[in-house]
Amino acid sequence: MRKLLPSFFTLDFFLLCSSSFLFFSSFNMIIPELPSYLTSLGGEEYKGLIIALFTLSAGLSRPFSGKLADKIGRIPVMMVGASVCFVVGLLYPILSFVGGFLFLRFMHGFSAGFTPTGASAYVADIVPFQKRGEAMGIQSLFGSMGMAAGPAIGGWVATFWPIDVLFYLSAFTAIFSILILWRLRETLEDKVPLSAGLFKLKRDEIIEKRVLVPSGILFLAVFSFGVVLTIVPDFSSHLGIQNKGLFFAVFTLSSLGIRLIAGRTSDRYGRVPVMRVASLTMIAAMTLMAFAESKTILLASGVLFGSAVGMYSPTTAAWVVDLSLDKFRGRALATMYIALEGGIGIGAIVSGYLFANNPENFRLVFLSSAATAGLAFVALIFVKRDRKATNPQ
């Protein structure tokens, strides 16, 4: 009888995917409301820092999360990230002033610096090489559903209740993510006890050189993500869209199905061809967004944007794992995520600077991100091999 599900779709894989769904829901449900919340605190000139501080701390924590994932295990690293989501969510209503808010945005980023690194390494541990892209696609699918559900729920909650209720909901969603992780079995075989010495990084433990090419391309690709996270909430209001989480829900939902197709296609035809299509789609999305003058056109650009993200995410992760050594898998994925956070953070800072709270600058911001996506495509033209056919180990 033909199998209806891939062989890697075990209980542990399903639990990991469920935990990822709740984790991404937790910190994404507050994002659409943060620009207006910061404005209400008197910090409207710091909107670019909402995402930039988050991604900065996530990037700074990646070398540590990568090393710890390779030393003490994948599950402890995932639990640290989810625990940060819980604690910080509870503190937002308490530190309700500009300085306190920006401090918490910085601290909140450590959650994204830990959990995705451990989760990606866990998937790579339990999935055969020839199914890696497909598995990464399914796992990221659940994360994307969380990214879609979170803003949609957050926008709805903020419509009826004070934002403090939204912060508490975000915190307790993270708790359920943690509870699921307790059920998983650890996949790292040669674990070492946690010690202070593990937090001392040598120069060669920060970046995995084997994966610099895909990580650099991802850096250019996700510049647009930082732009979207920072500018689209205000752009939505400018176009008269009341629920600022609507765009985020649309682009995330549009990325769901294509993740499976992209992952499976990259397993068969290679990572680079899929990445090239993703880059062209991102250029189209940001260009259309730049000329959007209605809700319909903005949401149409969101569909294209989500499609590009849905192709980038599993394909880049699979490409990075392809190029990495088993013993440095956590470090390799951490390098990829450093590039991810760097691109998003710089995109957020640059877009906040270019926008300067002036609606006339929306088009300039979006066209700038389209140009950056174009640089990613140009770089991919010169990449001839991605080592997708055989496991190098």
LUMDOKOL-368143 format. One record per residue (C-alpha): residue number from 1; residue in three letters; chain; z negated, y negated, x negated. Coordinates in steps of 0.1 Angstrom, whole numbers, plus 5000, padded with zeros to 4 digits. Example, Ala and Ser with C-alpha at 12.3 -4.5 7.8 and 13.67 -1.06 7.14 Angstrom:
+------+------+-------+------+------+------+
: panu : zavo : lumfi :    w :    v :    u :
+------+------+-------+------+------+------+
:    1 :  ALA :     A : 4922 : 5045 : 4877 :
:    2 :  SER :     A : 4929 : 5011 : 4863 :
+------+------+-------+------+------+------+
end
This chain:
+------+------+-------+------+------+------+
: panu : zavo : lumfi :    w :    v :    u :
+------+------+-------+------+------+------+
:    1 :  MET :     A : 5000 : 5000 : 5000 :
:    2 :  ARG :     A : 5009 : 4966 : 4987 :
:    3 :  LYS :     A : 4980 : 4944 : 4977 :
:    4 :  LEU :     A : 4977 : 4913 : 4998 :
:    5 :  LEU :     A : 4955 : 4894 : 4972 :
:    6 :  PRO :     A : 4958 : 4891 : 4934 :
:    7 :  SER :     A : 4938 : 4916 : 4914 :
:    8 :  PHE :     A : 4916 : 4889 : 4900 :
:    9 :  PHE :     A : 4904 : 4878 : 4935 :
:   10 :  THR :     A : 4870 : 4893 : 4931 :
:   11 :  LEU :     A : 4837 : 4883 : 4947 :
:   12 :  ASP :     A : 4827 : 4864 : 4916 :
:   13 :  PHE :     A : 4860 : 4845 : 4916 :
:   14 :  PHE :     A : 4856 : 4836 : 4953 :
:   15 :  LEU :     A : 4820 : 4824 : 4947 :
:   16 :  LEU :     A : 4831 : 4803 : 4918 :
:   17 :  CYS :     A : 4858 : 4787 : 4940 :
:   18 :  SER :     A : 4833 : 4780 : 4968 :
:   19 :  SER :     A : 4809 : 4764 : 4943 :
:   20 :  SER :     A : 4838 : 4742 : 4930 :
:   21 :  PHE :     A : 4846 : 4731 : 4966 :
:   22 :  LEU :     A : 4811 : 4719 : 4972 :
:   23 :  PHE :     A : 4807 : 4703 : 4937 :
:   24 :  PHE :     A : 4839 : 4682 : 4941 :
:   25 :  SER :     A : 4830 : 4673 : 4977 :
:   26 :  SER :     A : 4796 : 4660 : 4964 :
:   27 :  PHE :     A : 4807 : 4633 : 4941 :
:   28 :  ASN :     A : 4841 : 4625 : 4957 :
:   29 :  MET :     A : 4827 : 4617 : 4992 :
:   30 :  ILE :     A : 4811 : 4585 : 4980 :
:   31 :  ILE :     A : 4841 : 4571 : 4959 :
:   32 :  PRO :     A : 4861 : 4553 : 4987 :
:   33 :  GLU :     A : 4830 : 4533 : 4997 :
:   34 :  LEU :     A : 4818 : 4523 : 4962 :
:   35 :  PRO :     A : 4841 : 4492 : 4957 :
:   36 :  SER :     A : 4828 : 4476 : 4989 :
:   37 :  TYR :     A : 4792 : 4487 : 4982 :
:   38 :  LEU :     A : 4794 : 4471 : 4947 :
:   39 :  THR :     A : 4807 : 4440 : 4963 :
:   40 :  SER :     A : 4778 : 4439 : 4987 :
:   41 :  LEU :     A : 4755 : 4441 : 4956 :
:   42 :  GLY :     A : 4772 : 4410 : 4941 :
:   43 :  GLY :     A : 4792 : 4429 : 4915 :
:   44 :  GLU :     A : 4828 : 4427 : 4927 :
:   45 :  GLU :     A : 4840 : 4417 : 4892 :
:   46 :  TYR :     A : 4829 : 4451 : 4879 :
:   47 :  LYS :     A : 4850 : 4473 : 4902 :
:   48 :  GLY :     A : 4870 : 4486 : 4872 :
:   49 :  LEU :     A : 4837 : 4501 : 4859 :
:   50 :  ILE :     A : 4831 : 4523 : 4889 :
:   51 :  ILE :     A : 4854 : 4549 : 4876 :
:   52 :  ALA :     A : 4855 : 4538 : 4840 :
:   53 :  LEU :     A : 4817 : 4544 : 4834 :
:   54 :  PHE :     A : 4819 : 4578 : 4852 :
:   55 :  THR :     A : 4848 : 4590 : 4831 :
:   56 :  LEU :     A : 4833 : 4575 : 4799 :
:   57 :  SER :     A : 4801 : 4596 : 4802 :
:   58 :  ALA :     A : 4821 : 4626 : 4813 :
:   59 :  GLY :     A : 4843 : 4623 : 4782 :
:   60 :  LEU :     A : 4813 : 4618 : 4759 :
:   61 :  SER :     A : 4796 : 4649 : 4773 :
:   62 :  ARG :     A : 4827 : 4672 : 4769 :
:   63 :  PRO :     A : 4822 : 4682 : 4733 :
:   64 :  PHE :     A : 4786 : 4692 : 4741 :
:   65 :  SER :     A : 4796 : 4711 : 4773 :
:   66 :  GLY :     A : 4824 : 4729 : 4754 :
:   67 :  LYS :     A : 4801 : 4740 : 4726 :
:   68 :  LEU :     A : 4773 : 4750 : 4750 :
:   69 :  ALA :     A : 4798 : 4769 : 4772 :
:   70 :  ASP :     A : 4808 : 4789 : 4741 :
:   71 :  LYS :     A : 4772 : 4794 : 4730 :
:   72 :  ILE :     A : 4747 : 4797 : 4758 :
:   73 :  GLY :     A : 4771 : 4807 : 4786 :
:   74 :  ARG :     A : 4794 : 4793 : 4813 :
:   75 :  ILE :     A : 4770 : 4794 : 4842 :
:   76 :  PRO :     A : 4742 : 4773 : 4826 :
:   77 :  VAL :     A : 4768 : 4746 : 4818 :
:   78 :  MET :     A : 4780 : 4746 : 4854 :
:   79 :  MET :     A : 4745 : 4743 : 4868 :
:   80 :  VAL :     A : 4737 : 4713 : 4846 :
:   81 :  GLY :     A : 4766 : 4694 : 4861 :
:   82 :  ALA :     A : 4758 : 4702 : 4897 :
:   83 :  SER :     A : 4721 : 4693 : 4891 :
:   84 :  VAL :     A : 4731 : 4659 : 4878 :
:   85 :  CYS :     A : 4751 : 4653 : 4910 :
:   86 :  PHE :     A : 4719 : 4661 : 4930 :
:   87 :  VAL :     A : 4695 : 4639 : 4911 :
:   88 :  VAL :     A : 4719 : 4609 : 4908 :
:   89 :  GLY :     A : 4728 : 4611 : 4945 :
:   90 :  LEU :     A : 4691 : 4607 : 4954 :
:   91 :  LEU :     A : 4687 : 4577 : 4930 :
:   92 :  TYR :     A : 4716 : 4555 : 4944 :
:   93 :  PRO :     A : 4695 : 4542 : 4973 :
:   94 :  ILE :     A : 4666 : 4534 : 4950 :
:   95 :  LEU :     A : 4685 : 4516 : 4922 :
:   96 :  SER :     A : 4703 : 4494 : 4946 :
:   97 :  PHE :     A : 4712 : 4465 : 4923 :
:   98 :  VAL :     A : 4743 : 4459 : 4901 :
:   99 :  GLY :     A : 4727 : 4470 : 4868 :
:  100 :  GLY :     A : 4711 : 4501 : 4884 :
:  101 :  PHE :     A : 4743 : 4511 : 4902 :
:  102 :  LEU :     A : 4764 : 4509 : 4870 :
:  103 :  PHE :     A : 4737 : 4529 : 4851 :
:  104 :  LEU :     A : 4739 : 4556 : 4878 :
:  105 :  ARG :     A : 4777 : 4556 : 4876 :
:  106 :  PHE :     A : 4774 : 4563 : 4839 :
:  107 :  MET :     A : 4749 : 4591 : 4845 :
:  108 :  HIS :     A : 4769 : 4606 : 4873 :
:  109 :  GLY :     A : 4798 : 4612 : 4850 :
:  110 :  PHE :     A : 4778 : 4638 : 4831 :
:  111 :  SER :     A : 4782 : 4661 : 4861 :
:  112 :  ALA :     A : 4820 : 4661 : 4857 :
:  113 :  GLY :     A : 4816 : 4665 : 4820 :
:  114 :  PHE :     A : 4798 : 4698 : 4824 :
:  115 :  THR :     A : 4807 : 4718 : 4855 :
:  116 :  PRO :     A : 4845 : 4718 : 4853 :
:  117 :  THR :     A : 4844 : 4729 : 4816 :
:  118 :  GLY :     A : 4822 : 4759 : 4824 :
:  119 :  ALA :     A : 4842 : 4767 : 4855 :
:  120 :  SER :     A : 4876 : 4767 : 4838 :
:  121 :  ALA :     A : 4863 : 4788 : 4809 :
:  122 :  TYR :     A : 4848 : 4813 : 4835 :
:  123 :  VAL :     A : 4882 : 4817 : 4852 :
:  124 :  ALA :     A : 4899 : 4822 : 4819 :
:  125 :  ASP :     A : 4874 : 4849 : 4810 :
:  126 :  ILE :     A : 4879 : 4870 : 4842 :
:  127 :  VAL :     A : 4917 : 4866 : 4847 :
:  128 :  PRO :     A : 4944 : 4884 : 4828 :
:  129 :  PHE :     A : 4968 : 4863 : 4807 :
:  130 :  GLN :     A : 4999 : 4869 : 4828 :
:  131 :  LYS :     A : 4980 : 4856 : 4860 :
:  132 :  ARG :     A : 4963 : 4827 : 4843 :
:  133 :  GLY :     A : 4984 : 4799 : 4859 :
:  134 :  GLU :     A : 4981 : 4814 : 4894 :
:  135 :  ALA :     A : 4944 : 4818 : 4890 :
:  136 :  MET :     A : 4939 : 4783 : 4877 :
:  137 :  GLY :     A : 4960 : 4772 : 4907 :
:  138 :  ILE :     A : 4938 : 4789 : 4932 :
:  139 :  GLN :     A : 4906 : 4777 : 4916 :
:  140 :  SER :     A : 4918 : 4741 : 4914 :
:  141 :  LEU :     A : 4929 : 4745 : 4951 :
:  142 :  PHE :     A : 4893 : 4749 : 4961 :
:  143 :  GLY :     A : 4883 : 4719 : 4940 :
:  144 :  SER :     A : 4911 : 4699 : 4956 :
:  145 :  MET :     A : 4900 : 4709 : 4991 :
:  146 :  GLY :     A : 4866 : 4695 : 4981 :
:  147 :  MET :     A : 4882 : 4663 : 4969 :
:  148 :  ALA :     A : 4900 : 4660 : 5002 :
:  149 :  ALA :     A : 4870 : 4669 : 5024 :
:  150 :  GLY :     A : 4846 : 4647 : 5005 :
:  151 :  PRO :     A : 4863 : 4613 : 5010 :
:  152 :  ALA :     A : 4873 : 4621 : 5046 :
:  153 :  ILE :     A : 4837 : 4630 : 5054 :
:  154 :  GLY :     A : 4824 : 4601 : 5034 :
:  155 :  GLY :     A : 4846 : 4576 : 5052 :
:  156 :  TRP :     A : 4836 : 4590 : 5086 :
:  157 :  VAL :     A : 4798 : 4590 : 5077 :
:  158 :  ALA :     A : 4800 : 4554 : 5064 :
:  159 :  THR :     A : 4816 : 4543 : 5097 :
:  160 :  PHE :     A : 4785 : 4554 : 5117 :
:  161 :  TRP :     A : 4756 : 4553 : 5093 :
:  162 :  PRO :     A : 4743 : 4532 : 5064 :
:  163 :  ILE :     A : 4757 : 4541 : 5030 :
:  164 :  ASP :     A : 4723 : 4555 : 5019 :
:  165 :  VAL :     A : 4729 : 4584 : 5043 :
:  166 :  LEU :     A : 4761 : 4591 : 5025 :
:  167 :  PHE :     A : 4743 : 4592 : 4991 :
:  168 :  TYR :     A : 4718 : 4617 : 5004 :
:  169 :  LEU :     A : 4745 : 4639 : 5019 :
:  170 :  SER :     A : 4763 : 4638 : 4985 :
:  171 :  ALA :     A : 4731 : 4649 : 4968 :
:  172 :  PHE :     A : 4724 : 4678 : 4991 :
:  173 :  THR :     A : 4760 : 4691 : 4990 :
:  174 :  ALA :     A : 4754 : 4696 : 4953 :
:  175 :  ILE :     A : 4724 : 4718 : 4960 :
:  176 :  PHE :     A : 4745 : 4744 : 4978 :
:  177 :  SER :     A : 4769 : 4744 : 4949 :
:  178 :  ILE :     A : 4739 : 4753 : 4926 :
:  179 :  LEU :     A : 4727 : 4781 : 4949 :
:  180 :  ILE :     A : 4761 : 4798 : 4948 :
:  181 :  LEU :     A : 4761 : 4797 : 4910 :
:  182 :  TRP :     A : 4728 : 4817 : 4909 :
:  183 :  ARG :     A : 4748 : 4847 : 4923 :
:  184 :  LEU :     A : 4774 : 4848 : 4896 :
:  185 :  ARG :     A : 4772 : 4871 : 4866 :
:  186 :  GLU :     A : 4777 : 4855 : 4831 :
:  187 :  THR :     A : 4809 : 4863 : 4814 :
:  188 :  LEU :     A : 4801 : 4851 : 4778 :
:  189 :  GLU :     A : 4791 : 4883 : 4759 :
:  190 :  ASP :     A : 4776 : 4869 : 4727 :
:  191 :  LYS :     A : 4751 : 4843 : 4740 :
:  192 :  VAL :     A : 4726 : 4825 : 4718 :
:  193 :  PRO :     A : 4694 : 4808 : 4730 :
:  194 :  LEU :     A : 4694 : 4771 : 4738 :
:  195 :  SER :     A : 4681 : 4751 : 4708 :
:  196 :  ALA :     A : 4682 : 4715 : 4696 :
:  197 :  GLY :     A : 4706 : 4725 : 4669 :
:  198 :  LEU :     A : 4733 : 4732 : 4694 :
:  199 :  PHE :     A : 4734 : 4695 : 4702 :
:  200 :  LYS :     A : 4744 : 4686 : 4667 :
:  201 :  LEU :     A : 4782 : 4684 : 4666 :
:  202 :  LYS :     A : 4802 : 4689 : 4635 :
:  203 :  ARG :     A : 4835 : 4671 : 4632 :
:  204 :  ASP :     A : 4856 : 4701 : 4639 :
:  205 :  GLU :     A : 4835 : 4709 : 4670 :
:  206 :  ILE :     A : 4845 : 4678 : 4689 :
:  207 :  ILE :     A : 4883 : 4683 : 4693 :
:  208 :  GLU :     A : 4903 : 4715 : 4693 :
:  209 :  LYS :     A : 4935 : 4706 : 4674 :
:  210 :  ARG :     A : 4954 : 4735 : 4689 :
:  211 :  VAL :     A : 4956 : 4718 : 4723 :
:  212 :  LEU :     A : 4963 : 4682 : 4713 :
:  213 :  VAL :     A : 4999 : 4682 : 4727 :
:  214 :  PRO :     A : 4991 : 4692 : 4763 :
:  215 :  SER :     A : 4959 : 4671 : 4762 :
:  216 :  GLY :     A : 4978 : 4640 : 4750 :
:  217 :  ILE :     A : 5004 : 4644 : 4777 :
:  218 :  LEU :     A : 4977 : 4648 : 4803 :
:  219 :  PHE :     A : 4961 : 4616 : 4790 :
:  220 :  LEU :     A : 4993 : 4597 : 4799 :
:  221 :  ALA :     A : 4998 : 4615 : 4832 :
:  222 :  VAL :     A : 4963 : 4608 : 4846 :
:  223 :  PHE :     A : 4964 : 4570 : 4839 :
:  224 :  SER :     A : 4977 : 4568 : 4874 :
:  225 :  PHE :     A : 4947 : 4586 : 4888 :
:  226 :  GLY :     A : 4924 : 4559 : 4874 :
:  227 :  VAL :     A : 4946 : 4533 : 4890 :
:  228 :  VAL :     A : 4945 : 4550 : 4924 :
:  229 :  LEU :     A : 4907 : 4556 : 4924 :
:  230 :  THR :     A : 4901 : 4519 : 4915 :
:  231 :  ILE :     A : 4927 : 4500 : 4934 :
:  232 :  VAL :     A : 4937 : 4521 : 4965 :
:  233 :  PRO :     A : 4905 : 4514 : 4984 :
:  234 :  ASP :     A : 4912 : 4477 : 4983 :
:  235 :  PHE :     A : 4949 : 4483 : 4989 :
:  236 :  SER :     A : 4941 : 4503 : 5020 :
:  237 :  SER :     A : 4920 : 4475 : 5034 :
:  238 :  HIS :     A : 4948 : 4451 : 5025 :
:  239 :  LEU :     A : 4972 : 4471 : 5046 :
:  240 :  GLY :     A : 4947 : 4473 : 5075 :
:  241 :  ILE :     A : 4936 : 4509 : 5071 :
:  242 :  GLN :     A : 4900 : 4512 : 5082 :
:  243 :  ASN :     A : 4891 : 4546 : 5067 :
:  244 :  LYS :     A : 4895 : 4540 : 5030 :
:  245 :  GLY :     A : 4891 : 4577 : 5024 :
:  246 :  LEU :     A : 4923 : 4585 : 5044 :
:  247 :  PHE :     A : 4947 : 4581 : 5014 :
:  248 :  PHE :     A : 4924 : 4603 : 4993 :
:  249 :  ALA :     A : 4924 : 4630 : 5019 :
:  250 :  VAL :     A : 4962 : 4629 : 5023 :
:  251 :  PHE :     A : 4970 : 4631 : 4986 :
:  252 :  THR :     A : 4945 : 4658 : 4980 :
:  253 :  LEU :     A : 4957 : 4679 : 5009 :
:  254 :  SER :     A : 4993 : 4675 : 4997 :
:  255 :  SER :     A : 4983 : 4690 : 4964 :
:  256 :  LEU :     A : 4968 : 4722 : 4979 :
:  257 :  GLY :     A : 4998 : 4744 : 4985 :
:  258 :  ILE :     A : 5018 : 4732 : 4955 :
:  259 :  ARG :     A : 4990 : 4742 : 4931 :
:  260 :  LEU :     A : 4996 : 4779 : 4939 :
:  261 :  ILE :     A : 5034 : 4775 : 4935 :
:  262 :  ALA :     A : 5030 : 4754 : 4903 :
:  263 :  GLY :     A : 5006 : 4779 : 4887 :
:  264 :  ARG :     A : 5028 : 4809 : 4896 :
:  265 :  THR :     A : 5060 : 4792 : 4885 :
:  266 :  SER :     A : 5044 : 4782 : 4851 :
:  267 :  ASP :     A : 5034 : 4818 : 4846 :
:  268 :  ARG :     A : 5071 : 4828 : 4851 :
:  269 :  TYR :     A : 5091 : 4800 : 4836 :
:  270 :  GLY :     A : 5068 : 4781 : 4813 :
:  271 :  ARG :     A : 5043 : 4753 : 4815 :
:  272 :  VAL :     A : 5066 : 4725 : 4801 :
:  273 :  PRO :     A : 5093 : 4727 : 4829 :
:  274 :  VAL :     A : 5066 : 4724 : 4856 :
:  275 :  MET :     A : 5050 : 4695 : 4837 :
:  276 :  ARG :     A : 5083 : 4677 : 4835 :
:  277 :  VAL :     A : 5088 : 4679 : 4873 :
:  278 :  ALA :     A : 5052 : 4667 : 4878 :
:  279 :  SER :     A : 5059 : 4636 : 4856 :
:  280 :  LEU :     A : 5090 : 4627 : 4876 :
:  281 :  THR :     A : 5071 : 4631 : 4908 :
:  282 :  MET :     A : 5043 : 4609 : 4896 :
:  283 :  ILE :     A : 5068 : 4582 : 4886 :
:  284 :  ALA :     A : 5083 : 4583 : 4921 :
:  285 :  ALA :     A : 5048 : 4582 : 4937 :
:  286 :  MET :     A : 5036 : 4551 : 4919 :
:  287 :  THR :     A : 5069 : 4533 : 4924 :
:  288 :  LEU :     A : 5068 : 4539 : 4961 :
:  289 :  MET :     A : 5032 : 4528 : 4962 :
:  290 :  ALA :     A : 5041 : 4496 : 4945 :
:  291 :  PHE :     A : 5065 : 4487 : 4973 :
:  292 :  ALA :     A : 5044 : 4500 : 5002 :
:  293 :  GLU :     A : 5039 : 4474 : 5029 :
:  294 :  SER :     A : 5027 : 4497 : 5057 :
:  295 :  LYS :     A : 5002 : 4526 : 5063 :
:  296 :  THR :     A : 5031 : 4551 : 5066 :
:  297 :  ILE :     A : 5047 : 4542 : 5032 :
:  298 :  LEU :     A : 5013 : 4543 : 5015 :
:  299 :  LEU :     A : 5005 : 4577 : 5029 :
:  300 :  ALA :     A : 5040 : 4589 : 5019 :
:  301 :  SER :     A : 5033 : 4578 : 4984 :
:  302 :  GLY :     A : 5000 : 4597 : 4986 :
:  303 :  VAL :     A : 5019 : 4629 : 4994 :
:  304 :  LEU :     A : 5040 : 4625 : 4963 :
:  305 :  PHE :     A : 5010 : 4616 : 4942 :
:  306 :  GLY :     A : 4991 : 4647 : 4954 :
:  307 :  SER :     A : 5021 : 4668 : 4947 :
:  308 :  ALA :     A : 5022 : 4655 : 4911 :
:  309 :  VAL :     A : 4985 : 4661 : 4906 :
:  310 :  GLY :     A : 4988 : 4696 : 4921 :
:  311 :  MET :     A : 5014 : 4705 : 4895 :
:  312 :  TYR :     A : 4996 : 4689 : 4866 :
:  313 :  SER :     A : 4962 : 4704 : 4871 :
:  314 :  PRO :     A : 4966 : 4742 : 4870 :
:  315 :  THR :     A : 4996 : 4741 : 4846 :
:  316 :  THR :     A : 4978 : 4720 : 4820 :
:  317 :  ALA :     A : 4947 : 4741 : 4821 :
:  318 :  ALA :     A : 4967 : 4773 : 4817 :
:  319 :  TRP :     A : 4987 : 4758 : 4789 :
:  320 :  VAL :     A : 4955 : 4748 : 4771 :
:  321 :  VAL :     A : 4940 : 4783 : 4774 :
:  322 :  ASP :     A : 4973 : 4798 : 4762 :
:  323 :  LEU :     A : 4970 : 4778 : 4730 :
:  324 :  SER :     A : 4933 : 4783 : 4724 :
:  325 :  LEU :     A : 4914 : 4811 : 4707 :
:  326 :  ASP :     A : 4889 : 4831 : 4728 :
:  327 :  LYS :     A : 4859 : 4820 : 4707 :
:  328 :  PHE :     A : 4868 : 4783 : 4711 :
:  329 :  ARG :     A : 4879 : 4784 : 4747 :
:  330 :  GLY :     A : 4852 : 4761 : 4759 :
:  331 :  ARG :     A : 4860 : 4736 : 4731 :
:  332 :  ALA :     A : 4897 : 4737 : 4740 :
:  333 :  LEU :     A : 4890 : 4730 : 4776 :
:  334 :  ALA :     A : 4866 : 4703 : 4767 :
:  335 :  THR :     A : 4893 : 4686 : 4746 :
:  336 :  MET :     A : 4916 : 4687 : 4776 :
:  337 :  TYR :     A : 4889 : 4671 : 4798 :
:  338 :  ILE :     A : 4882 : 4644 : 4772 :
:  339 :  ALA :     A : 4919 : 4635 : 4775 :
:  340 :  LEU :     A : 4916 : 4636 : 4813 :
:  341 :  GLU :     A : 4886 : 4613 : 4815 :
:  342 :  GLY :     A : 4901 : 4590 : 4788 :
:  343 :  GLY :     A : 4933 : 4586 : 4808 :
:  344 :  ILE :     A : 4915 : 4580 : 4841 :
:  345 :  GLY :     A : 4889 : 4557 : 4825 :
:  346 :  ILE :     A : 4915 : 4535 : 4807 :
:  347 :  GLY :     A : 4936 : 4535 : 4839 :
:  348 :  ALA :     A : 4906 : 4523 : 4858 :
:  349 :  ILE :     A : 4898 : 4495 : 4833 :
:  350 :  VAL :     A : 4933 : 4483 : 4829 :
:  351 :  SER :     A : 4940 : 4483 : 4866 :
:  352 :  GLY :     A : 4908 : 4464 : 4874 :
:  353 :  TYR :     A : 4918 : 4438 : 4848 :
:  354 :  LEU :     A : 4953 : 4435 : 4860 :
:  355 :  PHE :     A : 4943 : 4434 : 4897 :
:  356 :  ALA :     A : 4915 : 4408 : 4892 :
:  357 :  ASN :     A : 4908 : 4409 : 4929 :
:  358 :  ASN :     A : 4942 : 4392 : 4936 :
:  359 :  PRO :     A : 4963 : 4410 : 4962 :
:  360 :  GLU :     A : 4995 : 4396 : 4946 :
:  361 :  ASN :     A : 4988 : 4418 : 4916 :
:  362 :  PHE :     A : 4990 : 4452 : 4935 :
:  363 :  ARG :     A : 5027 : 4457 : 4927 :
:  364 :  LEU :     A : 5021 : 4450 : 4890 :
:  365 :  VAL :     A : 4993 : 4475 : 4888 :
:  366 :  PHE :     A : 5012 : 4503 : 4904 :
:  367 :  LEU :     A : 5044 : 4498 : 4884 :
:  368 :  SER :     A : 5024 : 4498 : 4852 :
:  369 :  SER :     A : 5011 : 4532 : 4860 :
:  370 :  ALA :     A : 5046 : 4544 : 4869 :
:  371 :  ALA :     A : 5057 : 4533 : 4834 :
:  372 :  THR :     A : 5028 : 4553 : 4818 :
:  373 :  ALA :     A : 5039 : 4584 : 4838 :
:  374 :  GLY :     A : 5073 : 4578 : 4823 :
:  375 :  LEU :     A : 5059 : 4580 : 4788 :
:  376 :  ALA :     A : 5045 : 4614 : 4797 :
:  377 :  PHE :     A : 5079 : 4626 : 4807 :
:  378 :  VAL :     A : 5095 : 4613 : 4775 :
:  379 :  ALA :     A : 5069 : 4631 : 4755 :
:  380 :  LEU :     A : 5076 : 4664 : 4773 :
:  381 :  ILE :     A : 5113 : 4661 : 4765 :
:  382 :  PHE :     A : 5104 : 4668 : 4728 :
:  383 :  VAL :     A : 5082 : 4698 : 4736 :
:  384 :  LYS :     A : 5103 : 4729 : 4733 :
:  385 :  ARG :     A : 5078 : 4758 : 4734 :
:  386 :  ASP :     A : 5046 : 4763 : 4753 :
:  387 :  ARG :     A : 5038 : 4799 : 4743 :
:  388 :  LYS :     A : 5036 : 4811 : 4778 :
:  389 :  ALA :     A : 5053 : 4845 : 4774 :
:  390 :  THR :     A : 5027 : 4864 : 4754 :
:  391 :  ASN :     A : 4991 : 4861 : 4746 :
:  392 :  PRO :     A : 4988 : 4850 : 4710 :
:  393 :  GLN :     A : 4957 : 4871 : 4706 :
+------+------+-------+------+------+------+
end
